[in-house]
């Protein structure tokens, strides 16, 4: 198994999601508040800052490309594929 992709071709992050205390707390009441969104956003920003400090320019560019493609993937996955206008 690859470190990033599992044997089924999916992201190898299930264990991280299942044990993610942030996600568990957010989903506990099935209500996502603006405060929870803000807290999650801050966590993401902190990880990105850490990546920026620890990685070289080539690695940072690869992370930027991944984030752009992953964001595009999320957008198309949330869209109705029969007839979508963005």
N, C-alpha and C positions, 0 to 999 in steps of 0.2 A: 504494500500500500504506500502510495505517495504521501508525503507529509501534508499536502494541501488538498488532494483529491482522493476520495475513498475508492474502494474497489467497484462501486456502482457508478462512478463518475460524478459524484456529488462533492460539494465542499466538505472537507474533513473538520467540521466545527460542531458537530452534534453534541459532543461531550462538553464543549465550552458553553453552548446554549443551554443545555440541561442543567448545568451547574452555575449559570449566570445569575448571581443574586440580584442584579439590577433588573433583569428581565422578569425574574420571579416576582419581585416586589411590584413592578409595573402591572403585571398581568393578574395579580392576586384578586383584585376586585373587578376585573374586566372593564375598568375605566382608566383611560390614559389621560392624565391631567397635563396642563401646560407646564406645571412645575416638574413633573416627571420627564417631560420632553426636554426641558431646560437642563435638568441634571444629567440626562443621557447625552445631550449635546456637549456638555462640559467634559464628560468622561472621554468622548471621542476626540475632542480638541486636545485634551491632555495626552492621549496616546499619540496623536499626530505630532505634537510638540516633542515627545520623546523620540519618535521615529526621526524627526528632523534633526535632533541633536546627535543621535547615534549612527545615522546612516550617511553614506556619501551621496554625492549629487546623482550618480547613476541609479542608486537604490531608491532615492527619493522620487526620481522621475518615474521609475517603475511603479511605485506605490501610487503616484498621481494618476498614471495611466489606468491602473487597476480600479481606483476609485471612480474615475470617469466612466469606464466600461461597466462597472458594477452598478453605478447609478443609472446608466442607460438601460441596463438589464432590468432593474427594478421598475423603471418607468414602463417598459414594454410588457413586463409581466402583469402589471396592474391595469393594463389597457385591454379593452375588448378587441380581440384580434380580427374580428369580422369586418369592422368598419371603424377605424380609429382616426380621429383628427386631433392633433396636439396643438 
